[in-house]
């Protein structure tokens, strides 16, 4: 790598030519015009149906409303961070199982991966909410949403990590082994640190999905952003205004995660380039 400031996309995709760039610009302009017209049409529809009336917006002027939504946002971040942490740990273990030299372990791990990736997140949440209490197992609402979301994401995390490990040149492992390092040392000190840097953007993208999946927290009565939004809607009968604001908050959170992904990927690749 000659330049440390090259974006990660440059390593994944070939740069478009002049003709393609021109087509992209034209498509962007047309899309922007269409989106602008649609936005005006939607706003006009809201105006004619009275959705801009004061009764649907006045409560946003109260500090208590924002404090209530802020507590919900903290609940969303708490459940997402816990889910992401559990998903990474489980995904790491599943990745090790998939890379195992023992066929039995690989088969069992593959079965678990297919199960976690194939079962819908909502079904897992209902199992933790309704199934486990029927078996006498009780959990706090946070665990009822964080664990099933983590289980649903763990399989994807495992495959992402495995792809990063496979992307590390084999020559580096062979060189480390020739220096007398054990296989475990080679993996944890040479291979995995590089693999982790490769897959940082994909891991952040999976965290974004985890954040979206935590919107099911209202099912288990966990006070996240969506649950608190439903309370506001029931109190003020203002579905549109509340959901619009909640959508903006989720967009800001996901935008922050995507920005973090870009920064992490940039610094990760820059560090690898400088080492070389």
C-alpha atoms as one frame of an Amber mdcrd trajectory, in Angstrom:
protein
   0.000   0.000   0.000   1.632   3.256  -1.096  -0.664   5.793   0.615  -2.023
   5.516   4.137  -4.952   7.793   3.447  -6.576   5.588   0.823 -10.191   4.769
   1.691 -11.127   1.164   2.251 -13.434   1.224  -0.754 -10.382   1.678  -2.938
  -9.231  -1.771  -1.858 -12.577  -3.364  -2.591 -13.767  -1.747  -5.809 -12.136
  -0.514  -8.965 -12.353   3.242  -9.465 -15.027   4.217 -12.068 -13.945   5.644
 -15.398 -14.912   9.099 -16.784 -17.985   7.778 -18.636 -19.224   5.958 -15.534
 -18.609   9.036 -13.377 -20.715  11.106 -15.779 -23.550   8.567 -15.620 -23.378
   8.541 -11.828 -23.647  12.331 -11.692 -26.640  12.371 -14.033 -28.360   9.624
 -12.027 -27.636  11.526  -8.804 -29.190  14.745 -10.142 -32.289  12.907 -11.394
 -32.659  11.067  -8.083 -32.306  14.316  -6.128 -35.027  15.968  -8.224 -37.380
  13.009  -7.776 -36.774  12.905  -4.027 -37.373  16.659  -3.753 -40.680  16.392
  -5.611 -41.757  13.451  -3.455 -40.861  15.385  -0.306 -42.968  18.368  -1.367
 -45.843  16.042  -2.241 -45.671  14.356   1.179 -45.478  17.690   3.009 -48.440
  19.002   1.039 -50.414  15.892   1.978 -49.527  16.373   5.647 -50.664  19.994
   5.468 -54.030  19.194   3.897 -54.715  16.476   6.495 -53.866  18.770   9.420
 -50.732  16.944  10.550 -48.977  20.270  11.167 -51.567  21.425  13.675 -50.244
  22.598  17.038 -51.819  19.711  18.957 -49.426  17.266  17.313 -46.239  19.238
  18.030 -46.638  21.451  21.108 -45.398  18.842  23.597 -41.962  18.892  21.959
 -41.522  22.321  23.566 -41.515  20.691  26.982 -38.244  19.646  28.572 -39.915
  16.588  30.090 -40.620  15.218  26.614 -36.966  15.380  25.598 -35.828  13.941
  28.929 -38.248  11.047  28.420 -37.006  10.460  24.865 -33.404  10.802  26.041
 -33.922   8.048  28.596 -35.371   5.888  25.836 -32.362   6.621  23.617 -30.020
   5.613  26.445 -32.001   2.393  26.804 -31.579   1.731  23.085 -27.836   2.331
  23.248 -27.554   0.152  26.365 -29.337  -2.779  24.754 -27.423  -2.326  21.491
 -24.022  -2.222  23.217 -24.824  -5.284  25.307 -26.128  -7.132  22.254 -23.098
  -6.137  20.214 -20.682  -7.270  22.925 -22.378 -10.643  23.329 -22.621 -11.093
  19.556 -18.901 -10.399  19.114 -17.891 -12.879  21.844 -20.197 -15.592  20.508
 -19.185 -14.830  16.938 -15.516 -15.103  17.856 -16.077 -18.540  19.421 -18.098
 -19.691  16.420 -15.378 -18.429  14.100 -12.809 -20.491  15.992 -15.096 -23.507
  15.653 -15.416 -23.001  11.916 -11.635 -22.834  11.576 -11.023 -25.849  13.782
  -8.981 -28.741  12.412 -11.526 -31.197  13.857 -14.381 -32.057  11.521 -16.884
 -32.707  14.326 -16.375 -29.241  15.780 -16.721 -27.677  12.331 -19.985 -29.528
  11.671 -21.483 -28.575  15.040 -20.406 -24.958  14.597 -21.852 -24.831  11.092
 -25.182 -26.142  12.402 -25.252 -23.454  15.092 -24.361 -20.786  12.535 -27.146
 -21.812  10.195 -29.605 -21.851  13.092 -28.726 -18.354  14.313 -28.756 -16.972
  10.787 -31.942 -18.745   9.738 -34.236 -18.086  12.711 -35.874 -14.624  12.634
 -34.843 -12.270  15.430 -38.462 -11.649  16.382 -39.042 -15.365  16.921 -36.033
 -15.561  19.235 -37.326 -12.575  21.193 -40.722 -14.192  21.642 -39.006 -17.375
  22.839 -37.101 -15.449  25.501 -40.215 -13.434  26.409 -42.771 -16.268  26.483
 -40.916 -19.573  26.249 -38.304 -19.218  28.985 -40.757 -17.983  31.671 -42.922
 -21.016  30.916 -39.851 -23.153  31.709 -39.319 -21.310  34.983 -36.402 -19.211
  33.728 -36.758 -15.530  34.573 -34.719 -12.676  33.097 -34.743  -8.915  33.324
 -36.217  -7.126  30.271 -32.761  -5.981  29.131 -31.547  -9.576  28.815 -34.773
 -10.611  27.075 -33.994  -8.246  24.226 -30.171  -8.197  24.251 -29.533 -11.966
  24.219 -31.869 -12.932  21.339 -30.640  -9.998  19.236 -27.062 -11.069  19.975
 -27.811 -14.675  19.024 -29.281 -13.510  15.747 -26.189 -11.425  14.956 -23.557
 -13.879  16.212 -23.640 -16.033  13.093 -23.049 -13.069  10.822 -20.248 -11.786
  13.047 -18.588 -15.215  12.940 -18.621 -15.304   9.150 -17.336 -11.731   8.944
 -14.434 -12.546  11.247 -13.700 -15.744   9.342 -13.572 -13.849   6.056 -11.073
 -11.438   7.614  -8.885 -14.296   8.814  -8.945 -15.880   5.358  -7.955 -12.529
   3.832  -4.645 -12.437   5.727  -1.857 -13.719   3.438  -0.792 -17.278   4.320
   2.837 -16.291   3.981   2.676 -14.325   7.215   1.545 -17.371   9.178   4.251
 -19.476   7.594   6.886 -16.865   8.396   5.751 -16.682  12.035   5.810 -20.481
  12.338   9.293 -20.586  10.873  10.429 -18.245  13.659   9.356 -20.806  16.239
   5.977 -19.382  17.233   3.190 -21.773  18.155   0.003 -21.892  16.089  -2.002
 -20.236  18.861   0.513 -17.421  19.112   0.496 -16.970  15.348  -3.268 -16.677
  15.276  -3.692 -14.240  18.174  -0.570 -12.126  17.613  -0.201 -12.113  13.840
  -3.349 -13.201  11.984  -6.317 -12.019  14.019  -5.133  -8.410  14.653  -4.835
  -7.899  10.898  -8.097  -9.708  10.188  -9.906  -7.511  12.700  -8.729  -4.362
  10.948  -9.958  -5.713   7.613 -13.504  -6.333   8.870 -14.074  -3.253  11.054
 -16.509  -1.675   8.524 -18.507  -4.909   8.262 -18.657  -5.233  12.047 -19.902
  -1.650  12.405 -22.523  -2.366   9.736 -23.690  -5.337  11.795 -23.923  -3.104
  14.870 -26.233  -0.831  12.870 -28.446  -3.862  12.228 -28.315  -4.684  15.935
 -29.493  -1.156  16.766 -32.416  -1.597  14.395 -33.279  -4.997  15.877 -33.476
  -3.491  19.367 -36.606  -1.644  18.233 -38.406  -4.869  19.171 -37.664  -4.058
  22.828 -41.263  -2.888  23.325 -42.300  -6.546  23.131 -40.458  -7.317  26.384
 -41.451  -3.976  27.966 -37.907  -2.643  28.005 -37.905   1.200  28.085 -36.018
   1.941  24.894 -36.630   4.726  22.385 -39.481   2.954  20.595 -41.200   2.005
  23.848 -41.069   5.575  25.125 -42.262   6.811  21.740 -45.329   4.579  22.025
 -46.050   6.118  25.436 -45.923   9.625  23.940 -48.202   8.565  21.098 -50.762
   7.138  23.508 -50.660  10.303  25.644 -50.855  12.910  22.879 -52.337  10.959
  19.939 -49.491  12.234  17.746 -48.250   9.232  15.841 -46.750  10.982  12.834
 -44.773  13.666  14.661 -43.366  11.258  17.252 -42.359   8.624  14.718 -40.747
  11.254  12.497 -38.630  12.464  15.401 -37.722   8.918  16.426 -36.714   8.155
  12.826 -34.409  11.195  12.826 -32.822  10.038  16.104 -32.199   6.558  14.706
 -30.716   8.069  11.537 -28.337  10.188  13.627 -27.242   7.177  15.669 -26.634
   5.077  12.562 -24.851   7.960  10.855 -22.563   8.243  13.862 -21.817   4.512
  13.677 -21.081   4.718   9.951 -18.769   7.684  10.540 -17.014   5.704  13.254
 -16.677   2.816  10.817 -15.018   5.018   8.209 -12.620   6.529  10.740 -11.732
   3.156  12.228 -11.162   1.631   8.803  -9.035   4.597   7.714  -6.821   4.527
  10.799  -6.632   0.737  10.740  -5.427   0.629   7.154  -3.122   3.572   7.762
  -1.544   1.746  10.697  -1.039  -1.386   8.629   0.471   0.659   5.809   2.880
   2.446   8.156   4.005  -0.877   9.620   4.812  -2.098   6.165
